[in-house]
Amino acid sequence: MQHPRATVRKLEETARRRLRLARRDGEDLILESVERADAEATAINTTTRLFVSLMKHDEGARTLLQVLPDVFPWVRFLPAEAVQKFLIELVHTAHACAELENMAPLEPVVVAWRNTAEIYADPELRRALTEPLDGADHGAVSAPREP
């Protein structure tokens, strides 16, 4: 940071108390106070614990299943059993992420399930990905040889 006082002043003037630092040599960064970051982590942790608690009760789990298409419209293409599996994996992964204060592992879960929904939504794609290429099972694949 070349001008720390000016940067802190800009940070304090922003509505969200968060400043994006654009970098030429790497990924952009977000600057915020530790207090603000801690409050956000606490909110995420509390929210995920609420979802975990809801999942432990039939009525809560049903409610989450009912509202899931509002958040992820593509779940409509998944079979009912797959929607339930997605919800369970989503909530458990979010809980684990919140405990680590690292939400990055949650994105691959959502992306994988979205890709699965895309396959279900396209019968031609689903057939191409689920049928053997020539209709025959060629048996087990041998382990690769060491170089």
N, C-alpha and C positions, 0 to 999 in steps of 0.2 A: 504494500500500500504506500503510494508516494506521498499522499497528503492525509495522514490519519485523522487530524482534527476536522478537516472538511468532510471526510468520509463519514465520520461519526455524526457530524451535524446533519448530513443528508439522511443518514439512517434514522435519526430521531425525528426528522421532518416527514418521513413517509408514513402513510396511513397504516400500513401493516407492520411497521417497525422491522422491515426486511429490505435488504438491498442486494440487487443482482450485480455481481462484479464480472463484467465481460473480459475475457482473457484472450489474447492473440495466440498464446502458446499452449493452450489446453482448454479443458472443460470450464465453462462458466461456474462461478461460485455464488453461494448465497451467504450473506453476512447478516447475522442477527445476534441479539444478546443471549447470553447463556440462560438468563431467566426466561426469556421467550421460548427458547429451544426446549428447556425443561418442562415448561407448561404444555407445549405441544406434545411432547413425549408422554406426559401424564395423561393428557386427553385421549391420545391414541390408545394407550394401555387400558384406560378405564372403558373406552368404547369397545375394545375387543373383549375385555372380560365380561361386559354386558352381553355381547353376542354369544360367547361361550356359555354363559349362564342360561340364556334363552334356549340354546340348543339342547340343554339338559331336560327341558320340559316339552312335552308333546305339543302343547298349544303354542309355545314360543317357536319351536322348530317349524310348525305349520305356518305360522305368521311369516317367518323369514322366507320360507319357500314361496309363499304367496307374493311377497314383495320383490323377490329376486329378479323377476323380469323387468321391473321398473328400473333397476340399476344396470342389469345386463340383459337387454332385450333379446340377444341371441340365444339365451337359454331355452327359448321356445322351440328351438330346433333339436334340443337334446331329449332323449327318452327320460321319462320321469325318474327312473332309477339313477340315471347319470346326473340329473339336476341335484338330487339328494347328495350324491358323492361329491359333486362340485362344491355345494354349500359346506359340507363337512370339511373338505380340504381347505377351502377358503378361510373359514373361521379358525381352524386349528393353525394354519400357517400364519394368519394375521396375528393370532395370539402369541405364537412363538416369535414373530418379528417384533412385536411390541415389547416383549420381554427383553429382546436384544437391542431395542431402540434402533433397528435397522429394517426398514420396510422393503428394501430392494428384493428380497426373495419372494415377495408376494406377486410381483409382476409376472414372472414366468408361469406361475400357477394359473393366473387369469388368461394369459396368452395361450397356454396349452389347451385349456377348456374352450376358449373361443375358437381355436383351430379345430377342435373336435366338433363343435357345433357347426362349423362351416362344412365339414365333411358330411354330417348328417343332413345339412340343408341342400346338398347337391347330390342327388342319387347317382349320377354318372361318376362323380368323383369318389363317392363311397364305394361303388362297385369296383372301380379301378384300384382302390387301395385295399380292398378286403378279399378280392378273388386272387387265387394263384395266377401268375402270368400265363401259364400254359395249361392250367387245370390239373397239374400233377404236383405231388409232394416229393421233393427230391431228397428228403431226409435231413439228418442233422448236418450242420456246417462244422467242419473241422476247425480246430484252433489254429490261429496263424502261426507260422514258423518263426522262430527267433532269427534275427539277421546275423 
